[in-house]
Amino acid sequence: MKNIGHWIDGKEVAGSSGRSADVFNPATGEVQAKVALASDAEITAAIESAAQAQKGWAATNPQRRARVMMEMVRLINRDMDKLAEALSSEHGKTFPDAKGDVQRGLEVIEFCIGAPHFMKGEFTDGAGPGIDMYSMRQPLGVVAGITPFNFPAMIPLWKMGPALAAGNAMILKPSERDPSVPLMLAALWKEAGLPDGVLQVINGDKGAVDALLQSEVIQAVGFVGSTPIAQYIYEEAAKTGKRAQCFGGAKNHMIIMPDADLDQAADALVGAGFGAAGERCMAISVAVPVGEKTADALIERLVPRIEKLKVGPWTAGDDVDYGPVVTKAAKENIHRLVQSGVDQGAELVVDGRDFNLQGYEDGFFVGPHLFDRVTPDMEIYKTEIFGPVLSTVRAENYEEAIGLALDHEYGNGTAIFTRDGDTARDFASRINIGMVGVNVPIPVPLAYHTFGGWKKSGFGDLNQHGPDAFRFYTRTKTVTARWPSGIKEGGEFNFKAMD
């Protein structure tokens, strides 16, 4: 049995708490490893070590820090397949999807090579008689990242890259369900030239999260996960004066207008709804066709596409469409929600409840499901299912369709499929959701734009990656300077208008 520990002071170490969690192979249901759960003492030691290492890292000029980013890009590309294989074996997603997970994280590290530009301050010459004024961006110190199971490479890299490029030290607490890839990334950071102690990876459960939140050394925390936990972390971080960016759940709507290319829309819905077994915060889980004719035609196109989906383990080849969900509990919850949809009157057009994969009967595989005639009062509409379930809510007109997305408590991502520019422009302008696609089903921004949801999908003022990330991981200091040649005789004891 493989034992997985922590990454502390530049090396992988075994846990000493005596507590551990099972790491499953989702395709077989077997326990393939044990991951140590850190004690408060281990976390405190890691934080203290990071605080010491951060001083020297912050004193390293931004260009030299950027060179570490540059080397990290090379190393991730070198080890892409190795990282993707480890990711697939613990998460269950297909090999091409796992490579995409790594790739989207890599793109943020590429963006962070430009850190010297984002660390520049502002300067005003002659703000007053003999007075210059300038601002500096400086790192916060030690920061924490708490990341989810569904993107064990991408989201840790989204946190690590900007935080480290800005001169901070980071304590990463990844998901204990698939912990190997974050530890592999830590080893690559060391090889890239990151000084020991600047990055610590601590595996743990809620106790580890609370220890990070209660530490007065940690200045900021970034989180991605469910909405209840996002709100909890946001509130707890405020108690000790930490900055927080906490991203939660989603229920992403895709509106299909009567003038849309319905074949394109159907293809987009299948990919966005069932890719990664639906375990994506940007998955499209609600299709909103406008008009009965549009809805009937869309369902007619969706059914054969969904019925042809190939579900299997990542080892079955690159033509597998999606793999298992991450745990048995996740599988059971999806089936419970599907049954609730049936009980509450939704029409289950494609029923995947009896799906069984020969040779993998104990795996956490869930067949694809398609609901039609779902209504907003149903649990399957309100809840983030996080599984291969697509719900169709029919709307009579555009205003009813946009109203569904406007009124839902989540505001992570949304999309509209239409050929009409006026409709698309109105939708993008009016919608109260953080990321919007126009004929794009999963509108995840590229690394040089910002990623973040609205409403109960996001807590905090600054988003992930893009320029916002450098604003989040730095604080601004403004200096007003007057040199002896400009000093007047005598002292001044009151504020007055500038001469």
MARNUZA-492336 format. One record per residue (C-alpha): residue in one letter; x, y, z. Coordinates in steps of 0.25 Angstrom, whole numbers, padded with zeros to 4 digits, always signed. Layout:
BEGIN
AXYZ...
***
This chain:
BEGIN
M+0000+0000+0000K+0006+0013-0004N+0007+0024+0007I+0006+0039+0003G+0011+0049+0013H+0014+0064+0012W+0024+0074+0005I+0031+0082+0015D+0044+0089+0014G+0047+0085+0000K+0045+0070+0002E+0034+0059+0003V+0032+0055+0018A+0023+0044+0024G+0012+0049+0033S+0014+0048+0048S-0001+0050+0053G-0005+0035+0052R-0017+0039+0044S-0019+0036+0029A-0030+0035+0019D-0032+0025+0007V-0029+0029-0007F-0037+0021-0016N-0036+0016-0030P-0050+0021-0035A-0050+0011-0047T-0049-0001-0038G-0054+0004-0024E-0041-0001-0018V-0032+0007-0008Q-0019+0009-0015A-0012+0018-0005K-0013+0024+0009V-0011+0039+0010A-0006+0045+0024L-0015+0056+0030A-0006+0066+0037S-0007+0070+0051D-0008+0084+0056A+0007+0083+0061E+0011+0079+0047I+0003+0091+0040T+0009+0101+0050A+0023+0096+0047A+0021+0097+0032I+0015+0112+0034E+0027+0116+0042S+0037+0110+0032A+0029+0117+0021A+0030+0130+0028Q+0045+0129+0029A+0047+0125+0015Q+0038+0136+0010K+0047+0147+0014G+0058+0143+0005W+0048+0140-0007A+0042+0154-0005A+0056+0160-0006T+0058+0153-0019N+0055+0162-0030P+0043+0160-0039Q+0051+0156-0051R+0058+0145-0044R+0045+0140-0039A+0039+0140-0053R+0051+0131-0058V+0046+0121-0048M+0033+0122-0054M+0039+0120-0068E+0046+0108-0064M+0034+0102-0057V+0027+0103-0071R+0038+0095-0077L+0037+0084-0066I+0022+0083-0067N+0023+0081-0082R+0034+0071-0080D+0025+0063-0070M+0011+0065-0076D+0008+0051-0078K+0014+0046-0064L+0005+0057-0057A-0007+0053-0065E-0006+0038-0062A-0005+0041-0047L-0017+0050-0048S-0025+0040-0056S-0022+0029-0047E-0027+0036-0034H-0038+0045-0040G-0043+0036-0051K-0044+0046-0062T-0040+0042-0076F-0025+0043-0080P-0028+0055-0090D-0037+0062-0080A-0025+0060-0069K-0015+0066-0079G-0025+0078-0081D-0026+0079-0066V-0010+0081-0066Q-0010+0090-0078R-0020+0100-0072G-0011+0101-0060L+0001+0102-0068E-0005+0114-0076V-0006+0122-0063I+0009+0119-0060E+0012+0124-0074F+0004+0137-0071C+0012+0138-0058I+0025+0140-0065G+0021+0154-0067A+0020+0156-0052P+0030+0168-0053H+0020+0176-0061F+0009+0173-0051M+0018+0177-0039K+0021+0191-0044G+0016+0202-0036E+0012+0216-0040F+0021+0229-0040T+0017+0244-0040D+0029+0254-0042G+0026+0267-0035A+0013+0264-0028G+0016+0277-0020P+0028+0286-0018G+0040+0277-0017I+0031+0265-0015D+0030+0252-0022M+0020+0241-0019Y+0021+0227-0023S+0014+0214-0020M+0020+0200-0018R+0013+0186-0019Q+0019+0177-0008P+0016+0162-0005L+0006+0159+0006G+0015+0149+0013V+0010+0135+0015V-0003+0131+0008A-0011+0118+0008G-0018+0111-0004I-0029+0101-0001T-0032+0093-0014P-0043+0083-0018F-0042+0069-0024N-0048+0072-0038F-0036+0079-0043P-0024+0074-0035A-0014+0081-0045M-0021+0093-0050I-0026+0100-0038P-0013+0097-0029L-0005+0104-0041W-0015+0115-0041K-0012+0118-0027M+0003+0115-0027G+0007+0123-0039P+0002+0137-0036A+0005+0135-0021L+0019+0131-0023A+0022+0140-0034A+0018+0152-0025G+0028+0148-0015N+0019+0141-0005A+0021+0127+0002M+0009+0118+0000I+0003+0107+0009L-0005+0098+0000K-0016+0089+0005P-0020+0080-0007S-0032+0070-0007E-0028+0058+0001R-0036+0050-0010D-0025+0051-0020P-0013+0057-0014S-0002+0051-0023V-0001+0062-0033P+0001+0074-0024L+0012+0067-0018M+0018+0064-0031L+0017+0079-0035A+0024+0083-0022A+0036+0074-0026L+0036+0081-0040W+0036+0095-0033K+0048+0091-0026E+0055+0086-0038A+0051+0099-0045G+0059+0107-0034L+0048+0111-0024P+0056+0112-0010D+0052+0101+0000G+0041+0105+0009V+0034+0115+0000L+0024+0105-0004Q+0018+0095+0006V+0008+0084+0003I+0000+0079+0015N-0010+0068+0013G-0022+0069+0023D-0037+0070+0026K-0045+0080+0032G-0036+0081+0044A-0025+0085+0035V-0034+0096+0028D-0037+0102+0042A-0023+0102+0046L-0019+0110+0034L-0031+0120+0036Q-0027+0122+0051S-0013+0125+0048E-0009+0139+0050V+0003+0137+0041I-0005+0134+0028Q-0009+0147+0022A-0019+0142+0011V-0026+0129+0007G-0031+0125-0007F-0042+0114-0007V-0050+0106-0018G-0061+0096-0014S-0075+0096-0010T-0083+0108-0006P-0085+0105+0009I-0070+0103+0011A-0067+0115+0003Q-0076+0124+0011Y-0070+0118+0024I-0056+0120+0020Y-0059+0134+0015E-0065+0137+0029E-0054+0131+0037A-0043+0138+0029A-0049+0151+0033K-0048+0148+0048T-0033+0149+0047G-0032+0160+0036K-0029+0151+0025R-0032+0154+0010A-0040+0143+0004Q-0045+0139-0010C-0054+0127-0008F-0061+0121-0020G-0073+0112-0018G-0084+0104-0025A-0091+0106-0039K-0103+0103-0047N-0099+0107-0061H-0110+0110-0071M-0109+0110-0086I-0120+0117-0094I-0123+0112-0108M-0130+0122-0116P-0139+0117-0128D-0129+0123-0138A-0118+0115-0132D-0110+0104-0140L-0117+0092-0132D-0106+0082-0136Q-0095+0091-0131A-0103+0094-0118A-0106+0079-0116D-0091+0075-0118A-0087+0087-0108L-0097+0082-0098V-0092+0068-0098G-0078+0072-0096A-0081+0082-0086G-0091+0074-0078F-0084+0061-0078G-0069+0063-0079A-0062+0059-0067A-0074+0052-0062G-0080+0066-0059E-0070+0068-0048R-0067+0083-0053C-0071+0096-0047M-0073+0101-0061A-0081+0089-0066I-0094+0092-0073S-0105+0085-0065V-0117+0093-0070A-0121+0094-0084V-0132+0105-0087P-0138+0104-0101V-0147+0115-0104G-0160+0111-0110E-0166+0097-0111K-0162+0095-0125T-0147+0098-0121A-0148+0089-0109D-0154+0077-0117A-0143+0078-0127L-0132+0079-0117I-0137+0067-0109E-0138+0059-0122R-0123+0063-0125L-0118+0061-0111V-0124+0047-0108P-0115+0039-0119R-0103+0047-0115I-0104+0044-0100E-0108+0029-0103K-0095+0027-0111L-0086+0033-0100K-0075+0023-0096V-0072+0022-0081G-0060+0015-0076P-0047+0015-0069W-0036+0024-0074T-0028+0012-0077A-0038+0008-0088G-0033+0018-0098D-0034+0033-0103D-0048+0030-0109V-0054+0029-0095D-0064+0041-0093Y-0064+0041-0078G-0059+0032-0066P-0065+0030-0052V-0068+0040-0041V-0058+0042-0030T-0065+0034-0019K-0076+0024-0015A-0083+0034-0007A-0083+0044-0019K-0089+0033-0028E-0100+0030-0018N-0103+0045-0016I-0105+0046-0032H-0114+0034-0032R-0122+0040-0020L-0124+0053-0028V-0128+0046-0041Q-0139+0039-0033S-0143+0052-0027G-0145+0057-0041V-0154+0045-0045D-0162+0046-0032Q-0164+0061-0034G-0170+0059-0048A-0158+0062-0058E-0157+0053-0070L-0145+0044-0070V-0142+0043-0085V-0129+0036-0084D-0128+0027-0071G-0114+0023-0067R-0118+0018-0053D-0115+0003-0058F-0102+0006-0064N-0092-0005-0061L-0078-0007-0067Q-0074-0021-0068G-0061-0024-0060Y-0063-0011-0052E-0075-0014-0044D-0069-0008-0032G-0065+0005-0039F-0071+0018-0037F-0077+0019-0051V-0090+0027-0053G-0098+0026-0066P-0102+0038-0074H-0116+0044-0071L-0125+0054-0078F-0137+0060-0072D-0147+0068-0079R-0159+0077-0074V-0151+0081-0061T-0157+0092-0053P-0150+0102-0044D-0156+0097-0032M-0150+0083-0033E-0138+0079-0025I-0130+0075-0038Y-0131+0089-0043K-0127+0096-0030T-0116+0087-0026E-0102+0085-0032I-0102+0071-0036F-0088+0070-0040G-0090+0058-0048P-0094+0053-0062V-0108+0059-0062L-0114+0069-0071S-0127+0076-0068T-0136+0083-0079V-0144+0094-0074R-0154+0099-0086A-0156+0114-0087E-0167+0121-0095N-0158+0133-0099Y-0145+0140-0097E-0149+0148-0085E-0154+0135-0077A-0141+0128-0081I-0131+0139-0076G-0140+0141-0064L-0137+0126-0060A-0122+0130-0060L-0124+0143-0053D-0132+0138-0042H-0123+0125-0038E-0115+0127-0026Y-0102+0122-0033G-0095+0131-0043N-0083+0124-0048G-0084+0122-0063T-0095+0123-0074A-0096+0122-0089I-0105+0126-0100F-0106+0120-0114T-0112+0129-0124R-0109+0135-0138D-0114+0149-0134G-0104+0159-0129D-0114+0168-0122T-0119+0156-0114A-0105+0152-0110R-0101+0166-0107D-0113+0168-0098F-0111+0155-0091A-0096+0158-0088S-0100+0172-0083R-0112+0168-0074I-0108+0155-0068N-0103+0155-0053I-0093+0144-0055G-0078+0145-0055M-0074+0137-0068V-0082+0137-0080G-0081+0129-0093V-0087+0133-0107N-0088+0121-0115V-0077+0115-0105P-0082+0105-0095I-0071+0106-0084P-0067+0120-0084V-0054+0118-0075P-0046+0131-0078L-0031+0129-0083A-0020+0132-0073Y-0019+0147-0076H-0033+0149-0072T-0040+0147-0059F-0048+0135-0054G-0059+0137-0044G-0074+0135-0041W-0084+0144-0035K-0095+0142-0025K-0093+0130-0017S-0083+0125-0026G-0072+0134-0021F-0068+0141-0008G-0058+0152-0008D-0054+0164-0017L-0043+0159-0026N-0043+0147-0035Q-0034+0136-0039H-0023+0138-0049G-0021+0150-0059P-0018+0163-0053D-0027+0161-0041A-0018+0150-0036F-0006+0160-0034R-0015+0170-0028F-0020+0159-0018Y-0006+0154-0014T+0000+0168-0012R-0002+0180-0004T+0000+0194-0008K+0009+0204-0001T+0009+0219-0005V+0021+0227-0002T+0022+0243-0002A+0036+0248-0002R+0042+0261-0001W+0057+0263-0001P+0066+0273+0007S+0067+0283-0005G+0052+0284-0005I+0050+0286+0010K+0045+0299+0015E+0049+0305+0029G+0041+0301+0041G+0030+0290+0044E+0016+0289+0039F+0006+0283+0048N-0007+0284+0040F-0012+0278+0027K-0014+0289+0016A-0016+0290+0002M-0004+0288-0007D+0003+0301-0011
***
